[in-house]
């Protein structure tokens, strides 16, 4: 579990309880891609690729103190090679997937992110 210092999902918290919540949350997650534990969630590649992510919201619940979200993230990775002229490793992207639990604390909108092991 990790708290990412300075990461706040204020727009998502403000949209809680509206039909726009999931859209706003996905947008905020995409903006915070560097704070997500994608490198730790790699299963195929050795490095996260600079490609857009796709977020799937699986479950959302709320208490007075926080909004909890379980989300799946599809993203890309590469297998880093030596980049030598005779390196047989093709440069291609692999599809990766990991699940995270987000805890958006009220009222500050600070976020705790937990990578879930499947």
N, C-alpha and C positions, 0 to 999 in steps of 0.2 A: 504494500500500500504506500502511496506517496502523495504528499500534498505538493502541488506545483506552486511555488511562490510566485505571486503576482498574477496567477491565472484566475480569472473571474468570468462567469457566464451570466452576467447581469441581464443581457437581453433575453436569454432563455428563461431565467427566473421570472422576469417581467411578463413573459408570454405564457407562464404556467397557467393551466386551466383554460386556455384558448385553443382553437383549432390550429393555430400557427406554431404551437410549442415545438413539435418535432422538427419542423422546417427550420426554425430559428436555432434550435439546439444543434442540428446537423451543420448549419452554417458556422456556428461558433466552434464546433469541433474541427471543422476543416481549417479554420483560421488558426487554431492552436495545434496543428498537426505536429509541430516540433516538440510539444509537451506530452504527446501521447506515447505510451510505451510500445511503439511499433517495433523498434529494434529488438526489445526483449521478447516479443511475440513471434519472431521469425521461426518458421518451420522448414523452409526450403532453401532460401537464399542466405547470403552472409551480410548483406547490406540493404537497407531500405532504399528503394529507388525514388527519385524525385518525380513522382506521379501523383495525380489526385487520389484521394481516398473516397470510398463509398461507405456511408454509415447506415446501418440497419438497427432501428430501435426495437428491442425485444420486449422490454418490460419497463414500466414507469410506476413509481409509487411515491407517496409524499407523507411526511409527518409535519408537525409544527416547526421542527428544526431543520429539515432538509428535504430535498427532492432527490430520490434515488433512481438511477437509470442504468439498465443493463443494455449494452449495445454491442453489436458485432461490427467489425471494421474490415473491409476488403481493401487491400493495398498491394503494391508491387514491391518485389525485391530483385536483386541481381546477385549472381555469384561472382565475387570479385576474383579476377585472374591477374596475371602478371602484365597483361597488355603487351606482351612480346609479339613479334611478327610471326613466330611459329607456335603461339599459344593456341591449342585446339579448342579451348573453351569459347563457345560462341557467346557474344554479348546479347543477352535476351532477358526479358523480364519474366519473373515467376509470379503467379497469383498467390497472395498470402491472406490469411484470415486470423483474427484474434478477437476475443471478447473482453470487454472492460466493464467495470462497475464505476459509475460516476456518482459522487455524493456532492450535490450542490447545496451548500449550507446557507440557511436563511439567517439574517437578512443580508449578509455581506456578499453572497453569491460566490464565495471562494469555493474551489473545487478540489476534491480528493479523487484520485484516479487509482483503481486497482486493476491490474492485469489478472484475468481469471484463467487458471490452468484447466484445460479440458482433458 
